[in-house]
């Protein structure tokens, strides 16, 4: 389910909004926003199929005659009435493409998770090949290339939704996984793990930074994330993927700390099994 929508900064200056305000007063903007947020939550494709004017009025708490609001919305161009009944939010997919494709993203995320990451938890439970963390200050005895690579130049442009150097195909994959991860965390933690465009994008950028900039393999990243999500300690520290690249008190990014813990516990389990 969507948790936010996009509203143009020119909404109040738009000629259609001005016409609506002249007819119904400034307070009508509240009901317009209620209509859009309701649509994002319950009819994300923008199609209010089967809904009458009264249904819409009830949904957005319009207390006067339904036609007093719905007719002007249609005449001015905020709503379109369908021949077979129901309404469509005008140009919803154009102005809110992310919200409009919420169901597609969720379905794509579920299929992608089953295809690529469905076995990540199982793999992490049997991952005995990850080396233990050294208790000394000496370098961790790990093969080349290092599972915890040294920081490279990460001055890449991360100011926009997609970093310039990140190809479109992996970026779509990262967005899908980030969306699916947030949905699962929201189911588990509720309001403590909200879903929003910004959190989905932040998670995708974190994945891109770990895989493309810092050099981790996608397999290591996804398996470690799934391991951390179910770990008795890390599950409380990993409610969104954006946290993966944040530094902790030991000046290491959170992902490195999770990976080190995973390696240590895998080593302990292997030693106890011998």
Short mmCIF file of the C-alpha atoms (twelve columns), coordinates in Angstrom:
data_MODEL
# 
_entry.id   MODEL 
# 
loop_
_atom_site.group_PDB 
_atom_site.id 
_atom_site.type_symbol 
_atom_site.label_atom_id 
_atom_site.label_alt_id 
_atom_site.label_comp_id 
_atom_site.label_asym_id 
_atom_site.label_seq_id 
_atom_site.Cartn_x 
_atom_site.Cartn_y 
_atom_site.Cartn_z 
_atom_site.pdbx_PDB_model_num 
ATOM 1   C CA . UNK A 1   0.000   0.000   0.000   1 
ATOM 2   C CA . UNK A 2   1.223   3.479   -0.857  1 
ATOM 3   C CA . UNK A 3   2.122   5.773   2.021   1 
ATOM 4   C CA . UNK A 4   2.485   9.038   0.138   1 
ATOM 5   C CA . UNK A 5   1.704   10.823  -3.114  1 
ATOM 6   C CA . UNK A 6   3.307   13.486  -5.274  1 
ATOM 7   C CA . UNK A 7   1.687   16.926  -5.317  1 
ATOM 8   C CA . UNK A 8   2.970   19.680  -7.586  1 
ATOM 9   C CA . UNK A 9   4.233   22.837  -5.898  1 
ATOM 10  C CA . UNK A 10  2.091   24.775  -8.397  1 
ATOM 11  C CA . UNK A 11  -1.159  23.102  -7.305  1 
ATOM 12  C CA . UNK A 12  -2.606  26.213  -5.681  1 
ATOM 13  C CA . UNK A 13  -1.621  28.394  -8.643  1 
ATOM 14  C CA . UNK A 14  -3.068  26.063  -11.277 1 
ATOM 15  C CA . UNK A 15  -6.069  27.478  -13.134 1 
ATOM 16  C CA . UNK A 16  -8.160  24.357  -12.418 1 
ATOM 17  C CA . UNK A 17  -7.535  24.660  -8.693  1 
ATOM 18  C CA . UNK A 18  -8.420  28.345  -8.778  1 
ATOM 19  C CA . UNK A 19  -11.709 27.573  -10.540 1 
ATOM 20  C CA . UNK A 20  -12.550 24.920  -7.953  1 
ATOM 21  C CA . UNK A 21  -11.778 27.286  -5.083  1 
ATOM 22  C CA . UNK A 22  -13.964 30.022  -6.631  1 
ATOM 23  C CA . UNK A 23  -16.861 27.567  -6.736  1 
ATOM 24  C CA . UNK A 24  -16.517 25.803  -3.401  1 
ATOM 25  C CA . UNK A 25  -14.091 27.817  -1.276  1 
ATOM 26  C CA . UNK A 26  -10.522 27.287  -0.156  1 
ATOM 27  C CA . UNK A 27  -11.495 24.290  1.985   1 
ATOM 28  C CA . UNK A 28  -12.162 22.227  -1.139  1 
ATOM 29  C CA . UNK A 29  -8.398  21.739  -1.503  1 
ATOM 30  C CA . UNK A 30  -8.564  19.548  1.616   1 
ATOM 31  C CA . UNK A 31  -11.111 17.253  -0.055  1 
ATOM 32  C CA . UNK A 32  -9.097  17.180  -3.249  1 
ATOM 33  C CA . UNK A 33  -6.094  15.950  -1.284  1 
ATOM 34  C CA . UNK A 34  -8.297  13.465  0.552   1 
ATOM 35  C CA . UNK A 35  -9.456  12.116  -2.801  1 
ATOM 36  C CA . UNK A 36  -5.877  11.674  -4.009  1 
ATOM 37  C CA . UNK A 37  -4.624  10.040  -0.816  1 
ATOM 38  C CA . UNK A 38  -7.621  7.694   -0.764  1 
ATOM 39  C CA . UNK A 39  -6.868  6.757   -4.365  1 
ATOM 40  C CA . UNK A 40  -3.208  6.068   -3.607  1 
ATOM 41  C CA . UNK A 41  -4.148  3.814   -0.692  1 
ATOM 42  C CA . UNK A 42  -7.100  1.885   -2.058  1 
ATOM 43  C CA . UNK A 43  -7.287  2.474   -5.838  1 
ATOM 44  C CA . UNK A 44  -3.631  3.002   -6.769  1 
ATOM 45  C CA . UNK A 45  -4.259  2.672   -10.502 1 
ATOM 46  C CA . UNK A 46  -6.453  5.783   -10.322 1 
ATOM 47  C CA . UNK A 47  -9.610  3.951   -11.419 1 
ATOM 48  C CA . UNK A 48  -12.530 4.314   -8.997  1 
ATOM 49  C CA . UNK A 49  -14.376 1.413   -10.574 1 
ATOM 50  C CA . UNK A 50  -17.888 0.816   -9.266  1 
ATOM 51  C CA . UNK A 51  -17.873 3.910   -7.068  1 
ATOM 52  C CA . UNK A 52  -20.767 6.347   -7.171  1 
ATOM 53  C CA . UNK A 53  -20.614 10.020  -6.290  1 
ATOM 54  C CA . UNK A 54  -21.947 9.125   -2.865  1 
ATOM 55  C CA . UNK A 55  -19.289 6.429   -2.401  1 
ATOM 56  C CA . UNK A 56  -16.566 8.976   -3.106  1 
ATOM 57  C CA . UNK A 57  -18.144 11.513  -0.769  1 
ATOM 58  C CA . UNK A 58  -18.262 8.941   2.030   1 
ATOM 59  C CA . UNK A 59  -14.675 7.874   1.385   1 
ATOM 60  C CA . UNK A 60  -13.323 11.416  1.762   1 
ATOM 61  C CA . UNK A 61  -15.813 12.594  4.442   1 
ATOM 62  C CA . UNK A 62  -17.568 15.172  2.262   1 
ATOM 63  C CA . UNK A 63  -20.686 15.944  4.312   1 
ATOM 64  C CA . UNK A 64  -22.739 17.973  1.804   1 
ATOM 65  C CA . UNK A 65  -24.553 16.692  -1.276  1 
ATOM 66  C CA . UNK A 66  -22.148 14.404  -3.198  1 
ATOM 67  C CA . UNK A 67  -22.938 16.024  -6.559  1 
ATOM 68  C CA . UNK A 68  -22.004 19.433  -5.159  1 
ATOM 69  C CA . UNK A 69  -18.389 18.219  -5.151  1 
ATOM 70  C CA . UNK A 70  -18.234 15.488  -7.780  1 
ATOM 71  C CA . UNK A 71  -19.875 17.465  -10.584 1 
ATOM 72  C CA . UNK A 72  -17.403 20.402  -10.368 1 
ATOM 73  C CA . UNK A 73  -14.486 17.970  -10.120 1 
ATOM 74  C CA . UNK A 74  -15.613 16.395  -13.397 1 
ATOM 75  C CA . UNK A 75  -16.450 19.657  -15.142 1 
ATOM 76  C CA . UNK A 76  -13.137 21.285  -14.228 1 
ATOM 77  C CA . UNK A 77  -11.100 18.206  -15.070 1 
ATOM 78  C CA . UNK A 78  -9.938  16.600  -11.831 1 
ATOM 79  C CA . UNK A 79  -12.208 13.581  -12.361 1 
ATOM 80  C CA . UNK A 80  -13.466 11.703  -15.412 1 
ATOM 81  C CA . UNK A 81  -16.735 9.790   -15.347 1 
ATOM 82  C CA . UNK A 82  -16.718 6.378   -17.022 1 
ATOM 83  C CA . UNK A 83  -19.493 5.334   -19.385 1 
ATOM 84  C CA . UNK A 84  -19.945 2.031   -17.559 1 
ATOM 85  C CA . UNK A 85  -19.976 3.650   -14.136 1 
ATOM 86  C CA . UNK A 86  -17.301 4.774   -11.753 1 
ATOM 87  C CA . UNK A 87  -14.693 7.478   -12.139 1 
ATOM 88  C CA . UNK A 88  -11.038 7.938   -13.056 1 
ATOM 89  C CA . UNK A 89  -8.609  10.416  -11.523 1 
ATOM 90  C CA . UNK A 90  -7.524  12.625  -14.420 1 
ATOM 91  C CA . UNK A 91  -3.921  11.940  -15.523 1 
ATOM 92  C CA . UNK A 92  -3.233  10.005  -12.309 1 
ATOM 93  C CA . UNK A 93  -0.598  7.756   -13.904 1 
ATOM 94  C CA . UNK A 94  1.204   10.791  -15.326 1 
ATOM 95  C CA . UNK A 95  1.313   12.798  -12.104 1 
ATOM 96  C CA . UNK A 96  1.709   9.872   -9.686  1 
ATOM 97  C CA . UNK A 97  3.451   7.081   -11.634 1 
ATOM 98  C CA . UNK A 98  5.093   5.591   -8.562  1 
ATOM 99  C CA . UNK A 99  1.810   5.287   -6.659  1 
ATOM 100 C CA . UNK A 100 -0.005  4.069   -9.771  1 
ATOM 101 C CA . UNK A 101 2.322   1.090   -10.195 1 
ATOM 102 C CA . UNK A 102 2.350   0.015   -6.542  1 
ATOM 103 C CA . UNK A 103 0.626   -3.301  -7.266  1 
ATOM 104 C CA . UNK A 104 2.967   -4.035  -10.165 1 
ATOM 105 C CA . UNK A 105 5.999   -3.354  -7.977  1 
ATOM 106 C CA . UNK A 106 4.699   -5.561  -5.202  1 
ATOM 107 C CA . UNK A 107 3.991   -8.420  -7.587  1 
ATOM 108 C CA . UNK A 108 7.330   -7.977  -9.318  1 
ATOM 109 C CA . UNK A 109 9.054   -7.891  -5.942  1 
ATOM 110 C CA . UNK A 110 7.402   -11.103 -4.803  1 
ATOM 111 C CA . UNK A 111 8.333   -12.912 -8.011  1 
ATOM 112 C CA . UNK A 112 11.857  -11.559 -7.936  1 
ATOM 113 C CA . UNK A 113 12.246  -12.560 -4.304  1 
ATOM 114 C CA . UNK A 114 11.089  -16.090 -5.042  1 
ATOM 115 C CA . UNK A 115 13.362  -16.374 -8.056  1 
ATOM 116 C CA . UNK A 116 16.506  -14.780 -6.720  1 
ATOM 117 C CA . UNK A 117 16.353  -14.346 -2.964  1 
ATOM 118 C CA . UNK A 118 13.895  -16.990 -1.888  1 
ATOM 119 C CA . UNK A 119 16.713  -19.271 -0.803  1 
ATOM 120 C CA . UNK A 120 18.829  -16.540 0.794   1 
ATOM 121 C CA . UNK A 121 17.749  -17.428 4.324   1 
ATOM 122 C CA . UNK A 122 18.422  -21.109 3.730   1 
ATOM 123 C CA . UNK A 123 21.804  -20.309 2.233   1 
ATOM 124 C CA . UNK A 124 22.770  -18.081 5.152   1 
ATOM 125 C CA . UNK A 125 21.883  -20.790 7.670   1 
ATOM 126 C CA . UNK A 126 24.363  -23.124 5.991   1 
ATOM 127 C CA . UNK A 127 27.005  -20.537 5.127   1 
ATOM 128 C CA . UNK A 128 30.037  -22.086 6.763   1 
ATOM 129 C CA . UNK A 129 32.463  -20.754 4.197   1 
ATOM 130 C CA . UNK A 130 32.448  -17.210 5.581   1 
ATOM 131 C CA . UNK A 131 35.627  -16.678 7.577   1 
ATOM 132 C CA . UNK A 132 35.553  -15.750 11.275  1 
ATOM 133 C CA . UNK A 133 36.295  -12.269 12.535  1 
ATOM 134 C CA . UNK A 134 39.761  -11.882 13.949  1 
ATOM 135 C CA . UNK A 135 39.810  -10.807 17.634  1 
ATOM 136 C CA . UNK A 136 43.081  -8.947  17.082  1 
ATOM 137 C CA . UNK A 137 43.947  -5.832  15.126  1 
ATOM 138 C CA . UNK A 138 45.510  -7.954  12.386  1 
ATOM 139 C CA . UNK A 139 43.787  -8.111  8.996   1 
ATOM 140 C CA . UNK A 140 40.916  -10.581 8.797   1 
ATOM 141 C CA . UNK A 141 42.173  -13.818 7.196   1 
ATOM 142 C CA . UNK A 142 39.954  -13.733 4.156   1 
ATOM 143 C CA . UNK A 143 40.510  -14.658 0.525   1 
ATOM 144 C CA . UNK A 144 40.931  -12.246 -2.366  1 
ATOM 145 C CA . UNK A 145 38.799  -10.430 -3.345  1 
ATOM 146 C CA . UNK A 146 37.891  -9.504  0.213   1 
ATOM 147 C CA . UNK A 147 34.259  -10.026 1.342   1 
ATOM 148 C CA . UNK A 148 34.765  -6.733  3.216   1 
ATOM 149 C CA . UNK A 149 36.506  -4.625  0.565   1 
ATOM 150 C CA . UNK A 150 38.355  -1.479  1.354   1 
ATOM 151 C CA . UNK A 151 36.494  1.731   0.693   1 
ATOM 152 C CA . UNK A 152 36.923  2.991   -2.830  1 
ATOM 153 C CA . UNK A 153 36.147  6.419   -4.162  1 
ATOM 154 C CA . UNK A 154 32.470  6.729   -3.364  1 
ATOM 155 C CA . UNK A 155 32.168  10.342  -4.448  1 
ATOM 156 C CA . UNK A 156 29.674  9.196   -7.067  1 
ATOM 157 C CA . UNK A 157 26.613  11.367  -7.557  1 
ATOM 158 C CA . UNK A 158 24.062  10.049  -5.040  1 
ATOM 159 C CA . UNK A 159 22.018  13.256  -5.008  1 
ATOM 160 C CA . UNK A 160 19.339  12.039  -7.408  1 
ATOM 161 C CA . UNK A 161 17.066  8.999   -7.275  1 
ATOM 162 C CA . UNK A 162 19.398  6.928   -9.480  1 
ATOM 163 C CA . UNK A 163 23.161  7.519   -9.283  1 
ATOM 164 C CA . UNK A 164 24.460  8.560   -12.698 1 
ATOM 165 C CA . UNK A 165 26.876  5.640   -12.957 1 
ATOM 166 C CA . UNK A 166 24.281  3.015   -12.005 1 
ATOM 167 C CA . UNK A 167 22.743  1.287   -15.063 1 
ATOM 168 C CA . UNK A 168 18.971  1.248   -15.312 1 
ATOM 169 C CA . UNK A 169 18.516  -2.541  -15.111 1 
ATOM 170 C CA . UNK A 170 20.257  -3.133  -11.765 1 
ATOM 171 C CA . UNK A 171 18.681  0.062   -10.428 1 
ATOM 172 C CA . UNK A 172 15.215  -1.357  -11.143 1 
ATOM 173 C CA . UNK A 173 16.265  -4.539  -9.356  1 
ATOM 174 C CA . UNK A 174 17.428  -2.575  -6.317  1 
ATOM 175 C CA . UNK A 175 14.176  -0.593  -6.219  1 
ATOM 176 C CA . UNK A 176 12.169  -3.811  -6.399  1 
ATOM 177 C CA . UNK A 177 14.098  -5.479  -3.610  1 
ATOM 178 C CA . UNK A 178 13.997  -2.334  -1.445  1 
ATOM 179 C CA . UNK A 179 10.218  -2.048  -1.904  1 
ATOM 180 C CA . UNK A 180 9.700   -5.727  -1.065  1 
ATOM 181 C CA . UNK A 181 11.991  -5.470  1.965   1 
ATOM 182 C CA . UNK A 182 10.084  -2.458  3.315   1 
ATOM 183 C CA . UNK A 183 6.747   -4.184  2.798   1 
ATOM 184 C CA . UNK A 184 7.932   -7.180  4.818   1 
ATOM 185 C CA . UNK A 185 9.364   -4.947  7.534   1 
ATOM 186 C CA . UNK A 186 6.143   -2.938  7.690   1 
ATOM 187 C CA . UNK A 187 4.180   -6.157  8.170   1 
ATOM 188 C CA . UNK A 188 6.489   -7.056  11.044  1 
ATOM 189 C CA . UNK A 189 7.025   -3.671  12.727  1 
ATOM 190 C CA . UNK A 190 4.015   -1.613  11.675  1 
ATOM 191 C CA . UNK A 191 4.383   2.146   12.099  1 
ATOM 192 C CA . UNK A 192 7.991   1.686   13.247  1 
ATOM 193 C CA . UNK A 193 8.879   0.640   9.692   1 
ATOM 194 C CA . UNK A 194 6.932   2.994   7.405   1 
ATOM 195 C CA . UNK A 195 6.934   2.685   3.625   1 
ATOM 196 C CA . UNK A 196 7.645   5.768   1.534   1 
ATOM 197 C CA . UNK A 197 9.196   6.715   -1.784  1 
ATOM 198 C CA . UNK A 198 12.198  8.226   -0.045  1 
ATOM 199 C CA . UNK A 199 12.886  5.072   2.008   1 
ATOM 200 C CA . UNK A 200 12.567  2.828   -1.058  1 
ATOM 201 C CA . UNK A 201 15.002  5.024   -2.986  1 
ATOM 202 C CA . UNK A 202 17.414  5.265   -0.033  1 
ATOM 203 C CA . UNK A 203 17.451  1.465   0.170   1 
ATOM 204 C CA . UNK A 204 18.123  1.116   -3.552  1 
ATOM 205 C CA . UNK A 205 20.965  3.624   -3.331  1 
ATOM 206 C CA . UNK A 206 22.470  1.702   -0.417  1 
ATOM 207 C CA . UNK A 207 22.392  -1.526  -2.438  1 
ATOM 208 C CA . UNK A 208 23.997  0.205   -5.395  1 
ATOM 209 C CA . UNK A 209 26.734  1.642   -3.192  1 
ATOM 210 C CA . UNK A 210 27.512  -1.735  -1.624  1 
ATOM 211 C CA . UNK A 211 27.529  -3.661  -4.905  1 
ATOM 212 C CA . UNK A 212 28.850  -1.214  -7.486  1 
ATOM 213 C CA . UNK A 213 30.958  1.211   -5.457  1 
ATOM 214 C CA . UNK A 214 32.294  -0.953  -2.621  1 
ATOM 215 C CA . UNK A 215 32.544  -4.135  -4.645  1 
ATOM 216 C CA . UNK A 216 30.443  -6.661  -2.725  1 
ATOM 217 C CA . UNK A 217 28.788  -9.355  -4.781  1 
ATOM 218 C CA . UNK A 218 25.011  -9.123  -4.982  1 
ATOM 219 C CA . UNK A 219 24.777  -12.669 -3.588  1 
ATOM 220 C CA . UNK A 220 26.707  -11.692 -0.449  1 
ATOM 221 C CA . UNK A 221 24.646  -8.531  -0.011  1 
ATOM 222 C CA . UNK A 222 21.228  -10.162 -0.356  1 
ATOM 223 C CA . UNK A 223 22.082  -13.190 1.774   1 
ATOM 224 C CA . UNK A 224 23.568  -10.998 4.495   1 
ATOM 225 C CA . UNK A 225 20.525  -8.725  4.513   1 
ATOM 226 C CA . UNK A 226 18.168  -11.695 4.853   1 
ATOM 227 C CA . UNK A 227 20.357  -13.141 7.615   1 
ATOM 228 C CA . UNK A 228 20.363  -9.834  9.465   1 
ATOM 229 C CA . UNK A 229 16.623  -9.417  9.105   1 
ATOM 230 C CA . UNK A 230 16.029  -12.598 11.108  1 
ATOM 231 C CA . UNK A 231 18.905  -12.189 13.571  1 
ATOM 232 C CA . UNK A 232 17.839  -11.665 17.195  1 
ATOM 233 C CA . UNK A 233 19.895  -8.458  17.454  1 
ATOM 234 C CA . UNK A 234 20.199  -7.068  13.946  1 
ATOM 235 C CA . UNK A 235 16.520  -7.364  13.118  1 
ATOM 236 C CA . UNK A 236 15.939  -4.374  15.417  1 
ATOM 237 C CA . UNK A 237 18.675  -2.369  13.695  1 
ATOM 238 C CA . UNK A 238 17.683  -3.106  10.106  1 
ATOM 239 C CA . UNK A 239 14.196  -1.786  9.489   1 
ATOM 240 C CA . UNK A 240 15.177  -0.222  6.160   1 
ATOM 241 C CA . UNK A 241 17.986  -0.884  3.704   1 
ATOM 242 C CA . UNK A 242 19.138  2.724   3.805   1 
ATOM 243 C CA . UNK A 243 20.707  1.963   7.185   1 
ATOM 244 C CA . UNK A 244 23.170  -0.475  5.626   1 
ATOM 245 C CA . UNK A 245 25.678  2.208   4.631   1 
ATOM 246 C CA . UNK A 246 25.432  4.249   7.836   1 
ATOM 247 C CA . UNK A 247 28.469  4.123   10.110  1 
ATOM 248 C CA . UNK A 248 28.229  2.733   13.625  1 
ATOM 249 C CA . UNK A 249 30.157  3.567   16.774  1 
ATOM 250 C CA . UNK A 250 33.117  1.531   15.565  1 
ATOM 251 C CA . UNK A 251 33.294  3.715   12.426  1 
ATOM 252 C CA . UNK A 252 32.285  0.752   10.233  1 
ATOM 253 C CA . UNK A 253 29.185  0.807   8.068   1 
ATOM 254 C CA . UNK A 254 26.330  -1.293  9.398   1 
ATOM 255 C CA . UNK A 255 26.568  -3.794  6.555   1 
ATOM 256 C CA . UNK A 256 30.184  -4.613  7.449   1 
ATOM 257 C CA . UNK A 257 29.189  -5.146  11.071  1 
ATOM 258 C CA . UNK A 258 26.345  -7.473  10.089  1 
ATOM 259 C CA . UNK A 259 28.612  -9.380  7.709   1 
ATOM 260 C CA . UNK A 260 31.271  -9.754  10.410  1 
ATOM 261 C CA . UNK A 261 28.703  -11.014 12.920  1 
ATOM 262 C CA . UNK A 262 27.379  -13.459 10.373  1 
ATOM 263 C CA . UNK A 263 30.896  -14.721 9.691   1 
ATOM 264 C CA . UNK A 264 31.638  -15.123 13.392  1 
ATOM 265 C CA . UNK A 265 28.454  -17.052 14.124  1 
ATOM 266 C CA . UNK A 266 28.967  -19.284 11.081  1 
ATOM 267 C CA . UNK A 267 32.490  -20.029 12.300  1 
ATOM 268 C CA . UNK A 268 31.280  -20.728 15.839  1 
ATOM 269 C CA . UNK A 269 28.596  -23.087 14.537  1 
ATOM 270 C CA . UNK A 270 31.145  -24.923 12.400  1 
ATOM 271 C CA . UNK A 271 33.555  -25.261 15.305  1 
ATOM 272 C CA . UNK A 272 30.869  -26.596 17.639  1 
ATOM 273 C CA . UNK A 273 29.779  -29.116 15.033  1 
ATOM 274 C CA . UNK A 274 33.271  -30.627 14.869  1 
# 
